[in-house]
Amino acid sequence: MTQRPQFLMTDPGHFDVSYVINPWMRPDAWAGHRKAEAVASSAALRHAIEAAGGQVTMIPAVEGLPDLVFPANAAVVLDGVALLARFRCPERQGEQAPFRAAFERLKARGIIHTIVELPEGVDHEGAGDGLWDETRRLFWTGHGQRSHREAGDAIIHTFGQQVVPLELASPRFYHLDTCFRPLTGGAVLYYPPAFTAQALAAIETHVAPADRIIATEEDAAAFCVNAVCIGRTIIMARPPLALRQRLETRGFAVVEVDLDPFILSGGAAFCMTLRLDLTSQPALALQA
């Protein structure tokens, strides 16, 4: 029997938008009155994942760590190995201890079997800047905003997989997962203005023209690139109609979730989850 895709999410009970570490963050628009909306949005995302066949493990909220709701940044995970993140911004560094504790619990349950630390002095913010491409059997890694390019060496050493580094050109797209998403079957949804010319050349080298889905400014600003993909189902923040139609034409089922409270902090569906069961073995690969 095929194992259900496994995802990590965080209880949103202590989520708020109280500081600014990226251009999307809007404490003025949050103002503390949107907590109920955030709880409902998180529950809707969990329901969408479970309806698509996924299984979700929740970890507890921690007061004073509002961005703990974005576990994509906790680690890079492949083949049961978790390479833990190190955060650049002081506001998020407190998340490292509760995320490590969560991975220790996952290890005790047999979901993760090895936990690895980054080298000293190297910042890397997990799957937000380390996206596994099941079709090409490589990691796309973002750097230049929150993560060091040198973290790619740690990913190679930890997982023994090829790495394609992509330099991010704008603080608006501070993690790779905000502007780049490999999809099932080899297509890649991405927003070109987020990248340097060298990074775009690397994308074009590895992704055939027919597999490139170019996100518009509207798509990117709606955080639709920051999507969860389970087989042919794509779960994303509410997309513009044109993007939905383009994806559906390619055979994807688009499930939209109202994630507006989390977009006020600069994150959406992918940021709010971490896939735990990704594998490098083609014969054993699960839906990604």
N, C-alpha and C positions, 0 to 999 in steps of 0.2 A: 504493500500500500504506500502511495506517495505521501511523503510528509507535507503537511500544510506549510506554506510560507510563513516564516516567523518574524514578527516585528516587535520592537521595543517602543513604548510610548511612556510619557510622564503625566501623572495626575496634574491637571492645570490649577489646582486649588490655590497656589501662591503665585500664579502668573499675574504680572502687571507690566506696564510700560512706564518705568520711573527714571530711566537714564537714556542717554543717546550715545550709541557706539556705531551706528550706521545711519545713512541719510534717510532711511525709511522710518526711523523710530519717532513716534508721535506721542510723547507724554501728555501734551495738551489735549489731544483727541481722546486719549484713554481716560484720564481724570478719575479713575477708580470706579466708574459706573458701568463698565462693560464686562465685569467678571462673570455674570450669568451668561452672557453671550459667548464668552470664551469657553466656559464649561460645556455649553451646548455644542459649540463648534468642534471641540475635541471629541465629544461623544459621537458626533455625526461622522467624523473622520474614522474613528474606530469602527463604527458600524459599517461604513463603506468598505473598509479593508476586510472585515470579517465576511461581508456579503460576497466579496470577490474571491473568497477562499482562504484568506489569511488568518493567522492566529496572533493575538496581541498579548504581550506581557506588559503590565503597567508597573511603573516604579513610583514611589511616593514623591510628592512635592516637598520642597524645603523652603521654609520662610527666608526671604532675603535673596533667593536665587531664582528670579522670575524666568530667566532664559533656560532653566533646566527643562522646560517643555520642548526644547529642541535637541533631542538625543542623537540626531544625525551627526552632531558635532562631538559626540562622546568618544568615538573610536572608528577605525577602519576594521571591518570584520570580513574574513574570508576563511573557509575551510575550518571553522571552529576556533580560529585564532583572532584575538582582538588586540589591535595596536592602539593603546590608549592615547587620547588627545592631550595636547598641552595648549592652553588658551593664551592668546596674545594680550587680550584686553583684561585689565585687573578686575573689571566688573564680572567677568565670567570665570576667573581662576578658581573661585570657591566651588565651582561645579565638579572639579576634578575628583575630589574625595567621594561625594555621593555617587558619581558615575562609576568610580572604581569599585565601590561597595556593591553596586548593582551587578557589575560583571563578576564579582566574586560569588554572588548568589546564583547567577546564570551558570557559572562553572560548577557549583555544587549540584545543580540540576542536570548537568551534562549537556547543556545547550552550547556552552563555550568550554573548550578544554585547555586553552593556553591564553595567558594575558601577558602582553609585552609592553614595555615602556619605551618611549622615544629617547634618543640620546640627549644628554644634557645640552641646553642651549638651543634646541630645535623646537620650534612651534609648528604644530599641525593640528587642524581642527576637524579631525575625523572624516567621516564620509562626506561631510560638506565640501571638502577639498580632495577627496579620494574616491572617485566613482568607478566601480567595477563594471566593465563592459563584457557581458557574457558572450556576445557574438565574436568579438575580436580577441578575447582572452587577454585583456590588459587593463591596467588602471589608468584613468585620466586623472591627473593631479593638478589642482589649482594652486597658484602661488602669487605673491606680490601684494596681497592685501592683509590676510590673516595668517597664512601659512608660509613657511620657508621652502624654497625650492629644494634645499638639502634634505627635506623630509622624504623626498622621493627615494633617496638611497636607503632610508630605513624601511620603506615599503618594499623595495626590491629585496632587501636582506631578510625581512620578516616573512614575506609570502612567496619569494622566488618567481615573481611575475614581472612582465614588462611594464614600464611606466612611460606615459607620454605627458610631459609637463606642459601646462598651459598657463601663460602669464595673464593675470586679470588686470585690465586697464583702468577700471573705474571703481571707486569706493561704493558706488551704488550696487555693484555686483561683487560683493566682498568675499563670497564663497562661490566655488564652481557650481554648486547645486542650484544657485539662483539663476543661472544663465545657460546651463548645459545639462542635457539629460539623455543618456543612451536608452533606447527603448527595445522591447522584445523584437527580434527579427533583424536587428542591425540598423534601424533608423535612429537618427540622432536629432533631437530637438534642441536648438541653441540660438542664442541672440548675438550675432557677430559684433556689434559695437562694444560688448563687454570685454573683448579680447585685443591683445596687441596683434600687430601684423604677423609676427612670428608665430604666435599661437594659432591664428587663423590658418596659416600655411600648414601647420602640423595637423589641424583638423581636416583640412582638405586632402592631405596626404593619406590619411587613414580612413576617411569616410568618403565613399563614392558619391558623386553628385545626386544620384537617384535616392540615396539614403539621407540626404540633408534636408531637414525641415527647419526653415528659417523662421524664428519667432520675430514678430513685429515689436515695436516699442510698446504698443498696447498690451500684447501678450506678456511681455516681460514685466511690465509695471503691475499687471494683475497677478504676478507670481505663478503663472501657469506652467512655466518651465520647471518649477520646483514641485514636481509631480511624483506620485507613487505609481509604479507600473507593476502589475501582477498579470503575467501572461499578456493577453490582448486587451486588458482593462487598464485604463489610465485614470487615476483619481487625482483631481486637481482643484485648486481654487477656481471660482466661477470664470469660465473662459469666454472670450469674445466668440461670437457665432462663427466667424470665418475660421478661427483655429479649430473649433469643434468639428466643423465640416471637413477641414483638411485631414484631421486625424481619423475621422470616420471613413473618409474615402480610402484611407490606407488600411482599413479593417480593424481599427481600434474602437472599443466601446469607451466613451468618455463619461465618467461619473463626476459631477461637480459637487463641491461642498463649500458652504459659506465659511470662509476662514478669515473674514475681515478683522476680527480682534487680533489675530496673530500677525497679519500683514502689517498692522500698526507697529510691530516690533521687528519687521523685516524677515519674516519667515512664513512658510506655508506647509503644504502636505509633506514634502520630502523632509524638510527640516524637523518636522514634528514626529518623525519615525526613524528607526534604524533597523535595517534588514539584517537578521542574525544568521540566516541559513545559506547564504551565498556560497557556491562551491566553484572551484576552478576546474572540476572534472566534467568534460562535456557529456560523457555517458550518464553521469549522475546528476547533471544540472537540473535544478528545479526551475519553475517559472520565475522570471526576474522582472 
